[in-house]
Structure formats: C-alpha cells, structure tokens
Amino acid sequence: MKNLIVVFAGVSLLISCNGLKSKRVMVWQDEFDTSQIDKSKWTFETGGDGFGNNELQFYTRDRKENARVEDGHLIIEARKE
C-alpha cells in the first residue's frame, strides 16, 4: 500500500508539472550570432584586492583572453597570471 501511495504521488507530480510548461514565457535571450560580445546587453564587472567578498581574483574589462564569442557561444575563461 505504501508503494502505491508513492507511485500515485509521483504520477500526480509529473502531471501537475507537465501543465506548467505551457505557462512559461521567455523574457530574455542572446543568440551570440556575431563575433563580439554585445555591450548593450552585457557589462563587465571589474575589481580586485578582495572585490565583492574578499576574493583573491581580479575582474578585468575587454580582454578577449577572458570573455569572447566563439562559434555562437559565449566563452568566459578564468586565467591564472
């Protein structure tokens, strides 16, 4: 009986979640169909020496080694220097 209740609960959950799909609405997207990051949509955070939450890393601006578009994908790369 306990297994039947668990199965019934699982099936009910799947049915209710399936109904939510039709209510989803996309509010923003970026296709990265150019060779550069669109700066009207994206900004670079910059800082160092504990920036944010006492982090050891530095955030840099406009360095293709760290942030770029390749083959339609946004690449964000951390580098040890």
mmCIF file of the N, C-alpha and C atoms, coordinates in Angstrom:
data_MODEL
# 
_entry.id   MODEL 
# 
loop_
_atom_site.group_PDB 
_atom_site.id 
_atom_site.type_symbol 
_atom_site.label_atom_id 
_atom_site.label_alt_id 
_atom_site.label_comp_id 
_atom_site.label_asym_id 
_atom_site.label_entity_id 
_atom_site.label_seq_id 
_atom_site.pdbx_PDB_ins_code 
_atom_site.Cartn_x 
_atom_site.Cartn_y 
_atom_site.Cartn_z 
_atom_site.occupancy 
_atom_site.B_iso_or_equiv 
_atom_site.pdbx_formal_charge 
_atom_site.auth_seq_id 
_atom_site.auth_comp_id 
_atom_site.auth_asym_id 
_atom_site.auth_atom_id 
_atom_site.pdbx_PDB_model_num 
ATOM 1   N N  . MET A 1 1  ? 0.823  -1.192 0.000   1.00 0.00 ? 1  MET A N  1 
ATOM 2   C CA . MET A 1 1  ? 0.000  0.000  0.000   1.00 0.00 ? 1  MET A CA 1 
ATOM 3   C C  . MET A 1 1  ? 0.869  1.259  0.000   1.00 0.00 ? 1  MET A C  1 
ATOM 4   N N  . LYS A 1 2  ? 1.978  1.215  0.775   1.00 0.00 ? 2  LYS A N  1 
ATOM 5   C CA . LYS A 1 2  ? 2.865  2.366  0.863   1.00 0.00 ? 2  LYS A CA 1 
ATOM 6   C C  . LYS A 1 2  ? 3.491  2.669  -0.504  1.00 0.00 ? 2  LYS A C  1 
ATOM 7   N N  . ASN A 1 3  ? 3.894  1.606  -1.236  1.00 0.00 ? 3  ASN A N  1 
ATOM 8   C CA . ASN A 1 3  ? 4.479  1.782  -2.558  1.00 0.00 ? 3  ASN A CA 1 
ATOM 9   C C  . ASN A 1 3  ? 3.466  2.378  -3.534  1.00 0.00 ? 3  ASN A C  1 
ATOM 10  N N  . LEU A 1 4  ? 2.214  1.987  -3.411  1.00 0.00 ? 4  LEU A N  1 
ATOM 11  C CA . LEU A 1 4  ? 1.159  2.508  -4.278  1.00 0.00 ? 4  LEU A CA 1 
ATOM 12  C C  . LEU A 1 4  ? 0.964  4.005  -4.046  1.00 0.00 ? 4  LEU A C  1 
ATOM 13  N N  . ILE A 1 5  ? 1.027  4.440  -2.802  1.00 0.00 ? 5  ILE A N  1 
ATOM 14  C CA . ILE A 1 5  ? 0.876  5.865  -2.486  1.00 0.00 ? 5  ILE A CA 1 
ATOM 15  C C  . ILE A 1 5  ? 2.044  6.657  -3.073  1.00 0.00 ? 5  ILE A C  1 
ATOM 16  N N  . VAL A 1 6  ? 3.267  6.125  -2.962  1.00 0.00 ? 6  VAL A N  1 
ATOM 17  C CA . VAL A 1 6  ? 4.446  6.798  -3.504  1.00 0.00 ? 6  VAL A CA 1 
ATOM 18  C C  . VAL A 1 6  ? 4.333  6.910  -5.021  1.00 0.00 ? 6  VAL A C  1 
ATOM 19  N N  . VAL A 1 7  ? 3.914  5.849  -5.697  1.00 0.00 ? 7  VAL A N  1 
ATOM 20  C CA . VAL A 1 7  ? 3.744  5.862  -7.153  1.00 0.00 ? 7  VAL A CA 1 
ATOM 21  C C  . VAL A 1 7  ? 2.668  6.866  -7.539  1.00 0.00 ? 7  VAL A C  1 
ATOM 22  N N  . PHE A 1 8  ? 1.549  6.869  -6.840  1.00 0.00 ? 8  PHE A N  1 
ATOM 23  C CA . PHE A 1 8  ? 0.462  7.799  -7.130  1.00 0.00 ? 8  PHE A CA 1 
ATOM 24  C C  . PHE A 1 8  ? 0.923  9.244  -6.954  1.00 0.00 ? 8  PHE A C  1 
ATOM 25  N N  . ALA A 1 9  ? 1.691  9.513  -5.892  1.00 0.00 ? 9  ALA A N  1 
ATOM 26  C CA . ALA A 1 9  ? 2.202  10.866 -5.646  1.00 0.00 ? 9  ALA A CA 1 
ATOM 27  C C  . ALA A 1 9  ? 3.159  11.282 -6.767  1.00 0.00 ? 9  ALA A C  1 
ATOM 28  N N  . GLY A 1 10 ? 4.003  10.371 -7.198  1.00 0.00 ? 10 GLY A N  1 
ATOM 29  C CA . GLY A 1 10 ? 4.947  10.671 -8.290  1.00 0.00 ? 10 GLY A CA 1 
ATOM 30  C C  . GLY A 1 10 ? 4.237  10.972 -9.588  1.00 0.00 ? 10 GLY A C  1 
ATOM 31  N N  . VAL A 1 11 ? 3.237  10.171 -9.930  1.00 0.00 ? 11 VAL A N  1 
ATOM 32  C CA . VAL A 1 11 ? 2.463  10.392 -11.159 1.00 0.00 ? 11 VAL A CA 1 
ATOM 33  C C  . VAL A 1 11 ? 1.715  11.718 -11.072 1.00 0.00 ? 11 VAL A C  1 
ATOM 34  N N  . SER A 1 12 ? 1.135  12.030 -9.933  1.00 0.00 ? 12 SER A N  1 
ATOM 35  C CA . SER A 1 12 ? 0.419  13.298 -9.753  1.00 0.00 ? 12 SER A CA 1 
ATOM 36  C C  . SER A 1 12 ? 1.361  14.481 -9.934  1.00 0.00 ? 12 SER A C  1 
ATOM 37  N N  . LEU A 1 13 ? 2.574  14.364 -9.402  1.00 0.00 ? 13 LEU A N  1 
ATOM 38  C CA . LEU A 1 13 ? 3.557  15.430 -9.525  1.00 0.00 ? 13 LEU A CA 1 
ATOM 39  C C  . LEU A 1 13 ? 3.947  15.628 -10.990 1.00 0.00 ? 13 LEU A C  1 
ATOM 40  N N  . LEU A 1 14 ? 4.177  14.545 -11.713 1.00 0.00 ? 14 LEU A N  1 
ATOM 41  C CA . LEU A 1 14 ? 4.526  14.656 -13.129 1.00 0.00 ? 14 LEU A CA 1 
ATOM 42  C C  . LEU A 1 14 ? 3.409  15.314 -13.931 1.00 0.00 ? 14 LEU A C  1 
ATOM 43  N N  . ILE A 1 15 ? 2.179  14.945 -13.666 1.00 0.00 ? 15 ILE A N  1 
ATOM 44  C CA . ILE A 1 15 ? 1.044  15.526 -14.387 1.00 0.00 ? 15 ILE A CA 1 
ATOM 45  C C  . ILE A 1 15 ? 0.936  17.015 -14.089 1.00 0.00 ? 15 ILE A C  1 
ATOM 46  N N  . SER A 1 16 ? 1.098  17.409 -12.827 1.00 0.00 ? 16 SER A N  1 
ATOM 47  C CA . SER A 1 16 ? 0.968  18.822 -12.476 1.00 0.00 ? 16 SER A CA 1 
ATOM 48  C C  . SER A 1 16 ? 2.129  19.634 -13.047 1.00 0.00 ? 16 SER A C  1 
ATOM 49  N N  . CYS A 1 17 ? 3.346  19.098 -13.070 1.00 0.00 ? 17 CYS A N  1 
ATOM 50  C CA . CYS A 1 17 ? 4.487  19.819 -13.642 1.00 0.00 ? 17 CYS A CA 1 
ATOM 51  C C  . CYS A 1 17 ? 4.371  19.934 -15.151 1.00 0.00 ? 17 CYS A C  1 
ATOM 52  N N  . ASN A 1 18 ? 3.798  18.937 -15.791 1.00 0.00 ? 18 ASN A N  1 
ATOM 53  C CA . ASN A 1 18 ? 3.625  18.965 -17.236 1.00 0.00 ? 18 ASN A CA 1 
ATOM 54  C C  . ASN A 1 18 ? 2.709  20.122 -17.641 1.00 0.00 ? 18 ASN A C  1 
ATOM 55  N N  . GLY A 1 19 ? 1.727  20.432 -16.848 1.00 0.00 ? 19 GLY A N  1 
ATOM 56  C CA . GLY A 1 19 ? 0.819  21.530 -17.150 1.00 0.00 ? 19 GLY A CA 1 
ATOM 57  C C  . GLY A 1 19 ? 1.482  22.890 -17.041 1.00 0.00 ? 19 GLY A C  1 
ATOM 58  N N  . LEU A 1 20 ? 2.569  23.006 -16.288 1.00 0.00 ? 20 LEU A N  1 
ATOM 59  C CA . LEU A 1 20 ? 3.268  24.281 -16.124 1.00 0.00 ? 20 LEU A CA 1 
ATOM 60  C C  . LEU A 1 20 ? 4.036  24.686 -17.373 1.00 0.00 ? 20 LEU A C  1 
ATOM 61  N N  . LYS A 1 21 ? 4.428  23.743 -18.204 1.00 0.00 ? 21 LYS A N  1 
ATOM 62  C CA . LYS A 1 21 ? 5.213  24.040 -19.395 1.00 0.00 ? 21 LYS A CA 1 
ATOM 63  C C  . LYS A 1 21 ? 4.528  25.066 -20.284 1.00 0.00 ? 21 LYS A C  1 
ATOM 64  N N  . SER A 1 22 ? 3.238  24.968 -20.446 1.00 0.00 ? 22 SER A N  1 
ATOM 65  C CA . SER A 1 22 ? 2.531  25.864 -21.351 1.00 0.00 ? 22 SER A CA 1 
ATOM 66  C C  . SER A 1 22 ? 2.462  27.287 -20.810 1.00 0.00 ? 22 SER A C  1 
ATOM 67  N N  . LYS A 1 23 ? 2.745  27.496 -19.532 1.00 0.00 ? 23 LYS A N  1 
ATOM 68  C CA . LYS A 1 23 ? 2.668  28.824 -18.931 1.00 0.00 ? 23 LYS A CA 1 
ATOM 69  C C  . LYS A 1 23 ? 4.014  29.539 -18.913 1.00 0.00 ? 23 LYS A C  1 
ATOM 70  N N  . ARG A 1 24 ? 5.066  28.913 -19.362 1.00 0.00 ? 24 ARG A N  1 
ATOM 71  C CA . ARG A 1 24 ? 6.387  29.523 -19.364 1.00 0.00 ? 24 ARG A CA 1 
ATOM 72  C C  . ARG A 1 24 ? 6.487  30.554 -20.490 1.00 0.00 ? 24 ARG A C  1 
ATOM 73  N N  . VAL A 1 25 ? 7.104  31.680 -20.191 1.00 0.00 ? 25 VAL A N  1 
ATOM 74  C CA . VAL A 1 25 ? 7.292  32.740 -21.170 1.00 0.00 ? 25 VAL A CA 1 
ATOM 75  C C  . VAL A 1 25 ? 8.748  33.184 -21.125 1.00 0.00 ? 25 VAL A C  1 
ATOM 76  N N  . MET A 1 26 ? 9.425  33.169 -22.267 1.00 0.00 ? 26 MET A N  1 
ATOM 77  C CA . MET A 1 26 ? 10.799 33.622 -22.320 1.00 0.00 ? 26 MET A CA 1 
ATOM 78  C C  . MET A 1 26 ? 10.817 35.144 -22.193 1.00 0.00 ? 26 MET A C  1 
ATOM 79  N N  . VAL A 1 27 ? 11.655 35.656 -21.311 1.00 0.00 ? 27 VAL A N  1 
ATOM 80  C CA . VAL A 1 27 ? 11.705 37.098 -21.105 1.00 0.00 ? 27 VAL A CA 1 
ATOM 81  C C  . VAL A 1 27 ? 12.979 37.727 -21.663 1.00 0.00 ? 27 VAL A C  1 
ATOM 82  N N  . TRP A 1 28 ? 14.019 36.929 -21.937 1.00 0.00 ? 28 TRP A N  1 
ATOM 83  C CA . TRP A 1 28 ? 15.254 37.485 -22.473 1.00 0.00 ? 28 TRP A CA 1 
ATOM 84  C C  . TRP A 1 28 ? 16.103 36.357 -23.039 1.00 0.00 ? 28 TRP A C  1 
ATOM 85  N N  . GLN A 1 29 ? 16.858 36.666 -24.101 1.00 0.00 ? 29 GLN A N  1 
ATOM 86  C CA . GLN A 1 29 ? 17.822 35.711 -24.644 1.00 0.00 ? 29 GLN A CA 1 
ATOM 87  C C  . GLN A 1 29 ? 18.856 36.447 -25.466 1.00 0.00 ? 29 GLN A C  1 
ATOM 88  N N  . ASP A 1 30 ? 19.973 35.804 -25.701 1.00 0.00 ? 30 ASP A N  1 
ATOM 89  C CA . ASP A 1 30 ? 21.003 36.341 -26.580 1.00 0.00 ? 30 ASP A CA 1 
ATOM 90  C C  . ASP A 1 30 ? 21.522 35.171 -27.399 1.00 0.00 ? 30 ASP A C  1 
ATOM 91  N N  . GLU A 1 31 ? 21.581 35.343 -28.693 1.00 0.00 ? 31 GLU A N  1 
ATOM 92  C CA . GLU A 1 31 ? 21.961 34.250 -29.594 1.00 0.00 ? 31 GLU A CA 1 
ATOM 93  C C  . GLU A 1 31 ? 23.461 34.172 -29.869 1.00 0.00 ? 31 GLU A C  1 
ATOM 94  N N  . PHE A 1 32 ? 24.221 35.216 -29.578 1.00 0.00 ? 32 PHE A N  1 
ATOM 95  C CA . PHE A 1 32 ? 25.665 35.259 -29.835 1.00 0.00 ? 32 PHE A CA 1 
ATOM 96  C C  . PHE A 1 32 ? 25.982 34.916 -31.289 1.00 0.00 ? 32 PHE A C  1 
ATOM 97  N N  . ASP A 1 33 ? 25.232 35.552 -32.190 1.00 0.00 ? 33 ASP A N  1 
ATOM 98  C CA . ASP A 1 33 ? 25.416 35.289 -33.620 1.00 0.00 ? 33 ASP A CA 1 
ATOM 99  C C  . ASP A 1 33 ? 26.367 36.284 -34.281 1.00 0.00 ? 33 ASP A C  1 
ATOM 100 N N  . THR A 1 34 ? 27.099 37.058 -33.486 1.00 0.00 ? 34 THR A N  1 
ATOM 101 C CA . THR A 1 34 ? 28.143 37.931 -34.002 1.00 0.00 ? 34 THR A CA 1 
ATOM 102 C C  . THR A 1 34 ? 29.470 37.474 -33.419 1.00 0.00 ? 34 THR A C  1 
ATOM 103 N N  . SER A 1 35 ? 30.539 38.099 -33.850 1.00 0.00 ? 35 SER A N  1 
ATOM 104 C CA . SER A 1 35 ? 31.856 37.680 -33.370 1.00 0.00 ? 35 SER A CA 1 
ATOM 105 C C  . SER A 1 35 ? 32.276 38.407 -32.103 1.00 0.00 ? 35 SER A C  1 
ATOM 106 N N  . GLN A 1 36 ? 31.456 39.359 -31.626 1.00 0.00 ? 36 GLN A N  1 
ATOM 107 C CA . GLN A 1 36 ? 31.813 40.115 -30.433 1.00 0.00 ? 36 GLN A CA 1 
ATOM 108 C C  . GLN A 1 36 ? 30.670 40.101 -29.425 1.00 0.00 ? 36 GLN A C  1 
ATOM 109 N N  . ILE A 1 37 ? 31.011 40.333 -28.162 1.00 0.00 ? 37 ILE A N  1 
ATOM 110 C CA . ILE A 1 37 ? 30.011 40.440 -27.107 1.00 0.00 ? 37 ILE A CA 1 
ATOM 111 C C  . ILE A 1 37 ? 29.254 41.752 -27.299 1.00 0.00 ? 37 ILE A C  1 
ATOM 112 N N  . ASP A 1 38 ? 27.943 41.685 -27.283 1.00 0.00 ? 38 ASP A N  1 
ATOM 113 C CA . ASP A 1 38 ? 27.096 42.863 -27.457 1.00 0.00 ? 38 ASP A CA 1 
ATOM 114 C C  . ASP A 1 38 ? 27.067 43.648 -26.146 1.00 0.00 ? 38 ASP A C  1 
ATOM 115 N N  . LYS A 1 39 ? 27.783 44.771 -26.112 1.00 0.00 ? 39 LYS A N  1 
ATOM 116 C CA . LYS A 1 39 ? 27.917 45.545 -24.872 1.00 0.00 ? 39 LYS A CA 1 
ATOM 117 C C  . LYS A 1 39 ? 26.644 46.295 -24.505 1.00 0.00 ? 39 LYS A C  1 
ATOM 118 N N  . SER A 1 40 ? 25.644 46.286 -25.377 1.00 0.00 ? 40 SER A N  1 
ATOM 119 C CA . SER A 1 40 ? 24.360 46.867 -24.987 1.00 0.00 ? 40 SER A CA 1 
ATOM 120 C C  . SER A 1 40 ? 23.560 45.876 -24.134 1.00 0.00 ? 40 SER A C  1 
ATOM 121 N N  . LYS A 1 41 ? 23.968 44.594 -24.151 1.00 0.00 ? 41 LYS A N  1 
ATOM 122 C CA . LYS A 1 41 ? 23.303 43.552 -23.368 1.00 0.00 ? 41 LYS A CA 1 
ATOM 123 C C  . LYS A 1 41 ? 24.146 43.061 -22.193 1.00 0.00 ? 41 LYS A C  1 
ATOM 124 N N  . TRP A 1 42 ? 25.466 43.178 -22.302 1.00 0.00 ? 42 TRP A N  1 
ATOM 125 C CA . TRP A 1 42 ? 26.378 42.611 -21.311 1.00 0.00 ? 42 TRP A CA 1 
ATOM 126 C C  . TRP A 1 42 ? 27.318 43.681 -20.796 1.00 0.00 ? 42 TRP A C  1 
ATOM 127 N N  . THR A 1 43 ? 27.664 43.608 -19.522 1.00 0.00 ? 43 THR A N  1 
ATOM 128 C CA . THR A 1 43 ? 28.662 44.501 -18.944 1.00 0.00 ? 43 THR A CA 1 
ATOM 129 C C  . THR A 1 43 ? 29.714 43.665 -18.227 1.00 0.00 ? 43 THR A C  1 
ATOM 130 N N  . PHE A 1 44 ? 30.899 44.236 -18.078 1.00 0.00 ? 44 PHE A N  1 
ATOM 131 C CA . PHE A 1 44 ? 31.986 43.570 -17.382 1.00 0.00 ? 44 PHE A CA 1 
ATOM 132 C C  . PHE A 1 44 ? 32.087 44.127 -15.971 1.00 0.00 ? 44 PHE A C  1 
ATOM 133 N N  . GLU A 1 45 ? 32.100 43.253 -14.969 1.00 0.00 ? 45 GLU A N  1 
ATOM 134 C CA . GLU A 1 45 ? 32.397 43.690 -13.608 1.00 0.00 ? 45 GLU A CA 1 
ATOM 135 C C  . GLU A 1 45 ? 33.908 43.777 -13.494 1.00 0.00 ? 45 GLU A C  1 
ATOM 136 N N  . THR A 1 46 ? 34.389 44.826 -12.872 1.00 0.00 ? 46 THR A N  1 
ATOM 137 C CA . THR A 1 46 ? 35.827 44.962 -12.681 1.00 0.00 ? 46 THR A CA 1 
ATOM 138 C C  . THR A 1 46 ? 36.118 45.181 -11.197 1.00 0.00 ? 46 THR A C  1 
ATOM 139 N N  . GLY A 1 47 ? 37.273 44.726 -10.771 1.00 0.00 ? 47 GLY A N  1 
ATOM 140 C CA . GLY A 1 47 ? 37.658 44.925 -9.379  1.00 0.00 ? 47 GLY A CA 1 
ATOM 141 C C  . GLY A 1 47 ? 38.742 43.939 -8.985  1.00 0.00 ? 47 GLY A C  1 
ATOM 142 N N  . GLY A 1 48 ? 39.281 44.139 -7.817  1.00 0.00 ? 48 GLY A N  1 
ATOM 143 C CA . GLY A 1 48 ? 40.324 43.265 -7.309  1.00 0.00 ? 48 GLY A CA 1 
ATOM 144 C C  . GLY A 1 48 ? 40.623 43.577 -5.859  1.00 0.00 ? 48 GLY A C  1 
ATOM 145 N N  . ASP A 1 49 ? 41.647 42.932 -5.320  1.00 0.00 ? 49 ASP A N  1 
ATOM 146 C CA . ASP A 1 49 ? 42.051 43.141 -3.926  1.00 0.00 ? 49 ASP A CA 1 
ATOM 147 C C  . ASP A 1 49 ? 40.890 42.916 -2.958  1.00 0.00 ? 49 ASP A C  1 
ATOM 148 N N  . GLY A 1 50 ? 40.210 41.783 -3.112  1.00 0.00 ? 50 GLY A N  1 
ATOM 149 C CA . GLY A 1 50 ? 39.110 41.468 -2.212  1.00 0.00 ? 50 GLY A CA 1 
ATOM 150 C C  . GLY A 1 50 ? 37.758 41.944 -2.700  1.00 0.00 ? 50 GLY A C  1 
ATOM 151 N N  . PHE A 1 51 ? 37.683 42.370 -3.923  1.00 0.00 ? 51 PHE A N  1 
ATOM 152 C CA . PHE A 1 51 ? 36.443 42.865 -4.524  1.00 0.00 ? 51 PHE A CA 1 
ATOM 153 C C  . PHE A 1 51 ? 35.289 41.919 -4.233  1.00 0.00 ? 51 PHE A C  1 
ATOM 154 N N  . GLY A 1 52 ? 34.172 42.454 -3.799  1.00 0.00 ? 52 GLY A N  1 
ATOM 155 C CA . GLY A 1 52 ? 32.977 41.648 -3.573  1.00 0.00 ? 52 GLY A CA 1 
ATOM 156 C C  . GLY A 1 52 ? 32.950 40.985 -2.225  1.00 0.00 ? 52 GLY A C  1 
ATOM 157 N N  . ASN A 1 53 ? 33.623 39.856 -2.086  1.00 0.00 ? 53 ASN A N  1 
ATOM 158 C CA . ASN A 1 53 ? 33.558 39.098 -0.830  1.00 0.00 ? 53 ASN A CA 1 
ATOM 159 C C  . ASN A 1 53 ? 34.936 38.560 -0.431  1.00 0.00 ? 53 ASN A C  1 
ATOM 160 N N  . ASN A 1 54 ? 35.920 39.443 -0.440  1.00 0.00 ? 54 ASN A N  1 
ATOM 161 C CA . ASN A 1 54 ? 37.299 39.100 -0.079  1.00 0.00 ? 54 ASN A CA 1 
ATOM 162 C C  . ASN A 1 54 ? 37.891 38.030 -0.988  1.00 0.00 ? 54 ASN A C  1 
ATOM 163 N N  . GLU A 1 55 ? 37.532 38.078 -2.282  1.00 0.00 ? 55 GLU A N  1 
ATOM 164 C CA . GLU A 1 55 ? 38.047 37.132 -3.267  1.00 0.00 ? 55 GLU A CA 1 
ATOM 165 C C  . GLU A 1 55 ? 39.503 37.453 -3.596  1.00 0.00 ? 55 GLU A C  1 
ATOM 166 N N  . LEU A 1 56 ? 40.250 36.453 -4.013  1.00 0.00 ? 56 LEU A N  1 
ATOM 167 C CA . LEU A 1 56 ? 41.639 36.658 -4.391  1.00 0.00 ? 56 LEU A CA 1 
ATOM 168 C C  . LEU A 1 56 ? 41.786 37.030 -5.862  1.00 0.00 ? 56 LEU A C  1 
ATOM 169 N N  . GLN A 1 57 ? 40.758 36.817 -6.670  1.00 0.00 ? 57 GLN A N  1 
ATOM 170 C CA . GLN A 1 57 ? 40.873 37.069 -8.100  1.00 0.00 ? 57 GLN A CA 1 
ATOM 171 C C  . GLN A 1 57 ? 40.557 38.522 -8.454  1.00 0.00 ? 57 GLN A C  1 
ATOM 172 N N  . PHE A 1 58 ? 40.963 38.891 -9.672  1.00 0.00 ? 58 PHE A N  1 
ATOM 173 C CA . PHE A 1 58 ? 40.700 40.211 -10.226 1.00 0.00 ? 58 PHE A CA 1 
ATOM 174 C C  . PHE A 1 58 ? 39.725 40.049 -11.389 1.00 0.00 ? 58 PHE A C  1 
ATOM 175 N N  . TYR A 1 59 ? 38.805 40.980 -11.525 1.00 0.00 ? 59 TYR A N  1 
ATOM 176 C CA . TYR A 1 59 ? 37.878 41.014 -12.654 1.00 0.00 ? 59 TYR A CA 1 
ATOM 177 C C  . TYR A 1 59 ? 38.391 42.056 -13.632 1.00 0.00 ? 59 TYR A C  1 
ATOM 178 N N  . THR A 1 60 ? 38.518 41.687 -14.896 1.00 0.00 ? 60 THR A N  1 
ATOM 179 C CA . THR A 1 60 ? 39.102 42.576 -15.901 1.00 0.00 ? 60 THR A CA 1 
ATOM 180 C C  . THR A 1 60 ? 38.065 42.973 -16.941 1.00 0.00 ? 60 THR A C  1 
ATOM 181 N N  . ARG A 1 61 ? 38.380 43.973 -17.734 1.00 0.00 ? 61 ARG A N  1 
ATOM 182 C CA . ARG A 1 61 ? 37.470 44.506 -18.743 1.00 0.00 ? 61 ARG A CA 1 
ATOM 183 C C  . ARG A 1 61 ? 38.071 44.312 -20.146 1.00 0.00 ? 61 ARG A C  1 
ATOM 184 N N  . ASP A 1 62 ? 37.220 43.920 -21.074 1.00 0.00 ? 62 ASP A N  1 
ATOM 185 C CA . ASP A 1 62 ? 37.570 43.917 -22.506 1.00 0.00 ? 62 ASP A CA 1 
ATOM 186 C C  . ASP A 1 62 ? 38.847 43.158 -22.845 1.00 0.00 ? 62 ASP A C  1 
ATOM 187 N N  . ARG A 1 63 ? 39.034 41.993 -22.280 1.00 0.00 ? 63 ARG A N  1 
ATOM 188 C CA . ARG A 1 63 ? 40.173 41.144 -22.649 1.00 0.00 ? 63 ARG A CA 1 
ATOM 189 C C  . ARG A 1 63 ? 39.644 39.897 -23.321 1.00 0.00 ? 63 ARG A C  1 
ATOM 190 N N  . LYS A 1 64 ? 39.975 39.713 -24.593 1.00 0.00 ? 64 LYS A N  1 
ATOM 191 C CA . LYS A 1 64 ? 39.461 38.562 -25.346 1.00 0.00 ? 64 LYS A CA 1 
ATOM 192 C C  . LYS A 1 64 ? 39.952 37.238 -24.764 1.00 0.00 ? 64 LYS A C  1 
ATOM 193 N N  . GLU A 1 65 ? 41.034 37.283 -23.984 1.00 0.00 ? 65 GLU A N  1 
ATOM 194 C CA . GLU A 1 65 ? 41.514 36.057 -23.348 1.00 0.00 ? 65 GLU A CA 1 
ATOM 195 C C  . GLU A 1 65 ? 40.514 35.566 -22.300 1.00 0.00 ? 65 GLU A C  1 
ATOM 196 N N  . ASN A 1 66 ? 39.729 36.495 -21.740 1.00 0.00 ? 66 ASN A N  1 
ATOM 197 C CA . ASN A 1 66 ? 38.828 36.152 -20.645 1.00 0.00 ? 66 ASN A CA 1 
ATOM 198 C C  . ASN A 1 66 ? 37.364 36.025 -21.049 1.00 0.00 ? 66 ASN A C  1 
ATOM 199 N N  . ALA A 1 67 ? 36.898 36.848 -21.977 1.00 0.00 ? 67 ALA A N  1 
ATOM 200 C CA . ALA A 1 67 ? 35.484 36.809 -22.377 1.00 0.00 ? 67 ALA A CA 1 
ATOM 201 C C  . ALA A 1 67 ? 35.397 37.082 -23.872 1.00 0.00 ? 67 ALA A C  1 
ATOM 202 N N  . ARG A 1 68 ? 34.748 36.150 -24.598 1.00 0.00 ? 68 ARG A N  1 
ATOM 203 C CA . ARG A 1 68 ? 34.678 36.277 -26.053 1.00 0.00 ? 68 ARG A CA 1 
ATOM 204 C C  . ARG A 1 68 ? 33.541 35.415 -26.588 1.00 0.00 ? 68 ARG A C  1 
ATOM 205 N N  . VAL A 1 69 ? 33.228 35.595 -27.857 1.00 0.00 ? 69 VAL A N  1 
ATOM 206 C CA . VAL A 1 69 ? 32.240 34.769 -28.541 1.00 0.00 ? 69 VAL A CA 1 
ATOM 207 C C  . VAL A 1 69 ? 32.991 33.909 -29.547 1.00 0.00 ? 69 VAL A C  1 
ATOM 208 N N  . GLU A 1 70 ? 32.752 32.608 -29.500 1.00 0.00 ? 70 GLU A N  1 
ATOM 209 C CA . GLU A 1 70 ? 33.343 31.660 -30.455 1.00 0.00 ? 70 GLU A CA 1 
ATOM 210 C C  . GLU A 1 70 ? 32.265 30.709 -30.941 1.00 0.00 ? 70 GLU A C  1 
ATOM 211 N N  . ASP A 1 71 ? 32.102 30.612 -32.235 1.00 0.00 ? 71 ASP A N  1 
ATOM 212 C CA . ASP A 1 71 ? 31.148 29.676 -32.843 1.00 0.00 ? 71 ASP A CA 1 
ATOM 213 C C  . ASP A 1 71 ? 29.755 29.784 -32.226 1.00 0.00 ? 71 ASP A C  1 
ATOM 214 N N  . GLY A 1 72 ? 29.305 31.014 -31.951 1.00 0.00 ? 72 GLY A N  1 
ATOM 215 C CA . GLY A 1 72 ? 27.967 31.220 -31.426 1.00 0.00 ? 72 GLY A CA 1 
ATOM 216 C C  . GLY A 1 72 ? 27.806 30.949 -29.940 1.00 0.00 ? 72 GLY A C  1 
ATOM 217 N N  . HIS A 1 73 ? 28.924 30.811 -29.221 1.00 0.00 ? 73 HIS A N  1 
ATOM 218 C CA . HIS A 1 73 ? 28.870 30.551 -27.774 1.00 0.00 ? 73 HIS A CA 1 
ATOM 219 C C  . HIS A 1 73 ? 29.648 31.626 -27.026 1.00 0.00 ? 73 HIS A C  1 
ATOM 220 N N  . LEU A 1 74 ? 29.110 32.041 -25.879 1.00 0.00 ? 74 LEU A N  1 
ATOM 221 C CA . LEU A 1 74 ? 29.821 32.961 -25.003 1.00 0.00 ? 74 LEU A CA 1 
ATOM 222 C C  . LEU A 1 74 ? 30.835 32.162 -24.193 1.00 0.00 ? 74 LEU A C  1 
ATOM 223 N N  . ILE A 1 75 ? 32.092 32.535 -24.279 1.00 0.00 ? 75 ILE A N  1 
ATOM 224 C CA . ILE A 1 75 ? 33.166 31.868 -23.531 1.00 0.00 ? 75 ILE A CA 1 
ATOM 225 C C  . ILE A 1 75 ? 33.625 32.826 -22.441 1.00 0.00 ? 75 ILE A C  1 
ATOM 226 N N  . ILE A 1 76 ? 33.538 32.402 -21.194 1.00 0.00 ? 76 ILE A N  1 
ATOM 227 C CA . ILE A 1 76 ? 34.064 33.148 -20.054 1.00 0.00 ? 76 ILE A CA 1 
ATOM 228 C C  . ILE A 1 76 ? 35.159 32.294 -19.444 1.00 0.00 ? 76 ILE A C  1 
ATOM 229 N N  . GLU A 1 77 ? 36.372 32.779 -19.459 1.00 0.00 ? 77 GLU A N  1 
ATOM 230 C CA . GLU A 1 77 ? 37.532 31.959 -19.106 1.00 0.00 ? 77 GLU A CA 1 
ATOM 231 C C  . GLU A 1 77 ? 38.323 32.617 -17.972 1.00 0.00 ? 77 GLU A C  1 
ATOM 232 N N  . ALA A 1 78 ? 38.559 31.883 -16.911 1.00 0.00 ? 78 ALA A N  1 
ATOM 233 C CA . ALA A 1 78 ? 39.419 32.360 -15.823 1.00 0.00 ? 78 ALA A CA 1 
ATOM 234 C C  . ALA A 1 78 ? 40.843 31.931 -16.136 1.00 0.00 ? 78 ALA A C  1 
ATOM 235 N N  . ARG A 1 79 ? 41.784 32.839 -15.899 1.00 0.00 ? 79 ARG A N  1 
ATOM 236 C CA . ARG A 1 79 ? 43.187 32.558 -16.186 1.00 0.00 ? 79 ARG A CA 1 
ATOM 237 C C  . ARG A 1 79 ? 44.043 32.898 -14.977 1.00 0.00 ? 79 ARG A C  1 
ATOM 238 N N  . LYS A 1 80 ? 45.003 32.049 -14.706 1.00 0.00 ? 80 LYS A N  1 
ATOM 239 C CA . LYS A 1 80 ? 45.954 32.328 -13.630 1.00 0.00 ? 80 LYS A CA 1 
ATOM 240 C C  . LYS A 1 80 ? 47.141 33.076 -14.245 1.00 0.00 ? 80 LYS A C  1 
ATOM 241 N N  . GLU A 1 81 ? 47.407 34.247 -13.707 1.00 0.00 ? 81 GLU A N  1 
ATOM 242 C CA . GLU A 1 81 ? 48.502 35.061 -14.255 1.00 0.00 ? 81 GLU A CA 1 
ATOM 243 C C  . GLU A 1 81 ? 49.440 35.490 -13.154 1.00 0.00 ? 81 GLU A C  1 
# 
